[in-house]
Amino acid sequence: MEPIQVIEGGVTALLRDDVDTDQIMPKQFLKRVERTGYGEFLFYDWAKEPGWELPHNPILATGRNFGCGSSREHAPWGLEDYGFKAIVAPSFGDIFYSNCTKIGLLPVVLKEEDVRALAGAGEAAIDLEKQTVAFSGREAGFEIDPDIKHRLLNGLDDIGVTLGNADAIERYEADRERSGPVTTAL
Amino acid sequence: MAKSLYEKIWDAHEVAPGLIYVDLHMVHEVTSPQAFDGLRLNGRRVRRPDRTLATADHNVPTDGSKIAAQIADHLSRVQVEALERNCEEFGIPVYSIGSDRQGIVHVIGPELGVTQPGMTVVCGDSHTATHGAFGALAVGIGTSEVEHVLATQTLIQPKPRSMRVHYRSELGYGVTPKDLILATIGQMGVSGGVGHVIEYAGDPIERLSMEGRMTICNMTIEGGGRAGMVAPDDVTFEWLEGRPAAPDPLPVDEWRSLRTDDGVEFDREIEVDASTISPQVTWGTTPGMVAPVTGEVPEPRTEGEERALRYMDLAPGTPIREIPLDRVFIGSCTNSRIGDLRAAAEVVKGRQVSSSIDAMVVPGSQQVKAQAEAEGLDEVFRSAGFDWRSAGCSMCLGMNPDILSPGERCASTSNRNFEGRQGRGGRTHLVSPEMAAAAAVEGHFVDIRDWERAIA
């Protein structure tokens, strides 16, 4: 995962609420066993509607509860492969939010009026260290869990970090090991 | 200090701040191949194959195929074969297509008794909250997290906030757990639970069967919740007694302590009067766009609702009961257990599916299928004109050949009515198994309460 510092550039607007991950990445593309190449399938059905436009930009400004529904990580994979580096919305589906942070796609929560203003501005700079989104000559702050921020800023591999803590996991297992369910004994 | 059920489980599993130990990891074919690739790429092993269990459910055909090689769809076959290979390589038990324990991951966990009170459960599937019905903390995760859990048996998880949905009074005649949760989502909205672990409590919940509690917890994600849970009680212990993975004897005293203590304050609390709830039917493209069967398609209040009505091809003011249907699907991790099939069979017994309807029943697991066949339910469905299938997720998400054609309208016992969910251009109305069964007979929605009285 590449470290994130400042994400700067054009803003694509998709101001719809409750965009579910079935729309972002329809089911037929979940049959692939690869992790790359999902960008061309992004919003596959919506992209066929007249008037659909989704310019390639680093920032996507979108509606409330973005990425709700299915846990498919194929949705963030598609957004990232399409070229987005940050998604800004008033709120996100929990699993989608977490999935984004695992692949270095920055989810940013701003107030609804700020998201609309950002969409209108067309350009922005998101500074993860400062936790700010700068657009139209002003700045809006955002919250992010300090651990997630640390990992994104440094482009850390979660598994590597956790395995560095393997002693704690071993101690935990030794302390609390109990019988069942042992799936291998069924 | 007084603690909630959720906090008790969380505290007992915190290896380090924000790092949660996972007691059970369930795996399926769609969200795991890239995770196994990641392990191989980094030379990592699966830390606890003995706490991991896999099945093939999302894209298996329901035509009775017995081995992966029989799957006609090339990509689906490759994915199921990859699951089998990965599980063999990493020593994970797998109930793949052809196994008599195969089925939807959230049906087989409880069925085998691997889901138990007080546990943490994860799966690369958003409906993992189902397992919370047993008083477990069960969360859906993405593929990167699947890889993390395989490698470390832990999940990095900033602590969610707590919420309680307190039900009072009691459910009316003909009103099911599906109606209860649909009405709750309608009340709190599809993002009302975001960032929260939700405990469902109150007399109406305590009176429910385990299957009913699973239906409720299953749809937590449709209200945005991170996890849903119900405190374990005698109903829970009776379910678990004698299951293949259940401890013998059950640690009932320990499990009884898994309750929210008096005086606990939740970050958020809502109250729902169960007695005011009617059978529910969704009319839009989110599970929160829902109305009582006695109601009408509403006037749209937002752009999203306008768009939903266009997609659903419905005019405001149309009585829900006059919406004509093309298909009926009884199945999915929400409503495909033996109790669901019994309830639906009771409705269709001795009747015929309307000539305008194509109806199917997809049992949630091969064990549910076998049980239903032992009880003769397959005959009830077949002679009524239903297609009787083998186990899988099937038309809940249409990854296998069971899909809607563009424009087709379906009464479905599944959990999502998103655009194109059951097939591109397909229109989904979410209902209970009883309501789906009655709609199959009549060709349109009916109020199961009047209908049953009329034929009694």
Interface residues (C-beta under 8 A of the other chain):
Chain A: R16 D17 D18 D20 D22 Q23 P26 K27 Q28 L30 K31 R32 V33 E34 R35 D45 R64 N65 C68 G69 S70 S71 R72 E73 P76 S91 F92 G93 D94 I95 S98 N99 K102 I103 D145 D147 I148 D158 I159 T162 L163 N165 A166 A168 I169 Y172 E173 R176 S179 G180 P181 V182 T183 T184 A185 L186
Chain B: A12 V15 A16 G18 L19 Y21 D23 L24 V30 T31 P33 Q34 D37 G38 N42 R44 R47 P49 D50 R51 T52 L53 H58 N59 D73 L75 S76 V78 Q79 A82 G91 I92 P93 L112 G113 V114 Q116 G124 D125 S126 G140 I141 G142 T143 S144 E145 E147 H148 A151 T152 Q153 T154 I156 P158 P160 V190 S191 V194 G195 I221 E222 G224 R226 P244 A245 A246 P247 T286 T302 E303 G304 R307 L397 G398 M399 R416 F418 E419 G420 R421 R424
